[in-house]
Amino acid sequence: MRAVLLFLLWSLPALAQGEGSYLLGRILSLDPGRGVALVRVGGEEWEALLPADGGGFRPGQGVVLYREGGRVYVTEPDRIPLLLFLLGLFALFAALLGRGKGVRGLLGTFLSLLVVVYFVVPRVAAGGNPLLIAFLGSLGVLFLTIYLVHGVNRKTTAALVGTLLSVAFVLLLALFFTRSLAFTGLASEEAMLLRQWGGVDLVSLFLAGVVVGALGALTDVTVTQAAVVQALAHANPRLGLLELYRRGMEVGYDHIGSLVNTLVLAYAAGSLPLFLLLTKDPTPLRFLLNTEPFAAELVSMVLGSLGLLLAVPLTTLVAAWAFRGGRGGPPEAHPHPH
């Protein structure tokens, strides 16, 4: 949800209408007493004001500068080079360890981000319905990620159908609970800013965040479960729909057990600031949890987790129907040596 809001804030034209400009420079020396730094920008040397707390900058460090009204301010370290290095390292390991599927996975991820940045965000920022646009964008993301990485076959189609059924169920629950809990969509500072600029349905935006947030993990779960059913059907082509489902769920139950533990830890790690607020805020716990920021976070966590759990039996059922009687062939077709 926060990522969607940040994308919207970045895309709003109002943010690009300031009088100042951003520059890149490198710190040559620091004068903490005066609160200034000598920075090199291109071939020139300028004095720039440091943040009130000094910012922890050091000589030789690349920084982002903001120039306005004849003054230059040091705002942030220049993090892009290291971020690009980290992304390159991730791409290298994905290609080496995942081989062809790793490369296709990277391409699918890149294309999915393009869908979000150039389809979902501009249309929501222009006043479109965030829920409808996010759902259509999600369909595009699913087709790109599942079919591009795993190919067009019964397994991927079963995974796609299972994912769509899970997303639809989560969406219906999200609509019900959002309306029943009287959410306004104003659960964060970013949402407050969006309300000031207007033109965005914040409740629908919250719902869109719940749906988009569940997609990434859903595809992993559904493809894995469909592959299990395919392997069972190939090993014993006489297995019917119910028997395939039963045997597939024997693995699925282990999958669900692992998912619950993983999801709790993942959401707990992402919600540490909220947990800290619980210890610092004098408001009684029962009333603090009743506030929209906490309630909305809990709804997102539970609905996203529920979608993942439901994806296992739904995908297993769809895959069992697709592969019953040995349909679909072996899990992987390798040419036999002559």
N, C-alpha and C positions, 0 to 999 in steps of 0.2 A: 504493500500500500504506500509506504513512504517513498519507494522508488518511483512509482507512478506519479505521485505528487511532485517530486523533484523534477521529473521529466517535463511536467506541465509548466512548472515555474520557469524552467530553462527556456521553454519554447514560447512563452508569452511575449509578444512584441513589446509590451510596456517595459520589460526589463532591459531592452536594448536601446532605450531612448535617453540614457544619461549623458551628461556633458563630458564626463571623464573618459579616460582611456586606460587600457591595461598594457603593460610592457613586461618584457623579460630582462632581467639583469643579473649581475653577480656581485656579491658583497666583497669589497676590498678591505675595509676596516670598519670597526665599530667604536662609537663613542657613547657608552651607556650613560655617562653623566649628563650629556646633552640630549640623549634619547634619539640620536641620529646615526645613520650608517652612510659610508661612502660607497657608492655602487657604480659599476661600470655598465652602461647601456650602449651597445654598439661600440663606437670608438670614443664615447664621451664618459666623463665622470661626474656624477651628481650626488648631492646630499639628499637622503631620503629619511623621513620620519619613521621611527620604530614604533611598534605597538606599546601600549602603556606598561605591559609587563616584560617588555624586552623581546618576547617571542621565542627566546632560545636560539636565535640565529648565530652563525659563526662566520668568520672570514672565509672566502672561497666558495661559499654556498650559493647555488642558483636560487633566485627568488622571483616572485611575481610582484610587480609594482603597479600602483594605481596613481595616475597623475590627474589632478583636478585643481583648477584655479591657481596655477602656478606652483603648486606644491606636489611633492612626490611622496607616496607612502609605501612602506614595505608591508605587504599583506600576508603572503603565504610562501612557504618553500615551494620551489618548482618541482613538483612530484611526478610530472608526466614521464621524464626519461626512465625513472625506476619502475613506474607502472608499466611502461611499454616493455621493459626488460622482463618483468614478472609475467606479463601476458605471453611474451615470446617463449619463456621457459615452459609455461603451461602448454603452449601449442607444440613445442618440441617433444615433450614427454607424451602428449596425447598421440602424436604421429608415430613415435617410436614404439610405444606400448600398445596402442590400439590399432596400428597399421592403417589399412584402408578405412575401417569403420571409425577410427579416431579422427582421420582427416575429414571424413564426411560429417562426423559429429561437430567438428569445429566449423565447417561450412554451414551446417544447419543452425548452429548457435548464432553465427554472424547474420544469416538471413532472417532468423527470428528477431534479432535486435533491430534489424532494418524495418521489419513489420511494425514493431512497437514504436520506433522513433519516427518513421515516415508515414505510417498509416494511423495508428491508434492515437498518438499524442496530438498531431495537428488537428485531427477531427474533433477530439474532445476539447481542445483549446478554442476551436472555432464555435463551440456551443452545441456540438452533437451529443447524443445520449451516450454517456460513458459505458453503460452496461451493454447496450447493443453493439457499440463499436468494439469494446473489449472482447465480446463473445465472437464477433466476426474475425477479429484479429487472432483470437485463440485458435479458431479453425485453421487459419493460415499457418500459424506456428506449428500446430499438430501435424498437418500434412507435410510441412517442410522437414520437421525433425524426425518423424517416424518413417516416412517413406524414403527420404533421402539417405538416412543412415542405415536402415535395415532392409530396404528394397520393397517392391510392391509384391506382396504375397498374402496368403491366408493368415500367417502369423501376425504381420503388421496390421492387416485390416481388422483382425480380432482385437488387437491391442488398441487400435484407434477407436473402435466401437465401444470397448470397455472404458476408455478414457472419457469419451463424450458422454456416456451414461453417468459416470461418476461426477463429471463437471455439471451436468444438468441437475442431478440430485442436490449437489452442494448449492447450486444457484437457487433452486426452489427453497431450500432451507434458509439460505441467506436472505431471500426476499421476505420470508415469513418472520424471521427473528428480527430483522432490521426494522420492519414495520411494527412488530409487537413490542420491541424495546424502545420505540420512538427515537431512534438515532437521527441526529441532524447532519452527520458527516463532519462536524466541527470537533474532531478528536485530536487535532494536532495544530501546531503553529502554521504549517504549510497550508492547511485547509482554511485557517483564518485569513491568510493572505489571499487565497483564491476567492474567498467570499467578498473581499474588498474589491477585487478586480471584476468580479461577477462573471456571468456567462457559463458557469460550470455547475451541473447538478451534483452536489457533494455526496448525497446519499448513494446515487448511482455510481459515483466514482469509488466510494467505499466498497460497494458490491463488486465492481470491476476488479479492484485490488485483491479481493478474496479469490475470485476466479483465476486471475492471472497467476497469483501466488501459488496456487495448487498445481499448475500445469507441469512444471519441471519435474517434480518428483513423481507425478502420476504416470508420465510416459515411461520412466524407468521401471516402475512397478508392473505396469500392464504388459510391456514387451517381455519382461522376464517370466511372468506367469503364463503368457501365451506360448512361450518357448517350452516351458515345462509340459504343457498339455500336448504340444506337437510331438515332443520326444516320447511321451507315453503312448500316443496314438500310433506312432511309427513302430514302437517296440511290440505292440500288441494290436494289430488292426481290427481284431474282433471286438474290442471294447466299444460299448455304446455310449450314448450321451451321458446318462446318469453315472455310469461307472467311471468314465473319463473325468467327470466333474468331481466325484468322490476322491479319486486318486490324486487329481490335481490339487484339491484342497488340502490333502495331507501335507503337501509342500507349502501350500498357501498359508496354513495355520502357523508354520514356522516363520514365514515371511511376515505375517501380521504381528507376531510376537516381537520380531526384530524391529519392525516399523514403529511400534508403540514406544519402545525404549529410545530409538533414534530420534523420533519426533519430539519427545519430551525434553531430551537434552538439547536439541537444536533450538526449540522455542525458548527454553530456559536461558540459553546463552544469548539469544537475541533480545530477551526481556530483562536483562540484568538491571538496566536503569529503572525500570518499573519496580523491580523488587527492592531496590534501594529507596525509592520513594515510599514504599510501604513501611520501611523502618524509620524514615525521617518525618513523614507527615503526621501531625497530631490528630488528624481525623480518624475516628474509629474505623477499623478494617471493613466492617459491614457496609458503611456509607462510602468509604473510599472506593471499594470495588463497584459500587453502584454508579459512580461517575462515568460519563461516556468514554473518556480515554481508556480507562481500565476495562470497561465492559466491551468496547469495540475490539480491543486487543484480544480479550478472551474469546470472543465470538470468532474472530479470524483464526485463532489458533485451533479451536475445537473443530470448526467447519473444515479447515484445511486438512487436519488430521483425519476427520471422519471421511472425507473424500478419498484419502489414500487407503483407508481400511476397506471401504466399500469397493474400491477398484479391484481388489483381489478376487472376491467371489463373482463379481460381475464379469470381469475379463475371463475368469476360469469357465464360466457358463457359456459365454460367447465362443471361446476357443474350443470348448468341448463340442459344441454344435458344429463348428467349422471343420474339425478334424475327426469327427465320429466315423468309425469304420475305416480308419487309416487314410482318410482323404488328406490331400495336401502334400504327400510324399515325405521324404526324410527331412530332418531339421536343417542339414546342410548337404548340398549336393557337390561331391568332389569327384573329379574324373578318375576312373580306375586306371592304374598303370598297365601298359600293354606288355 
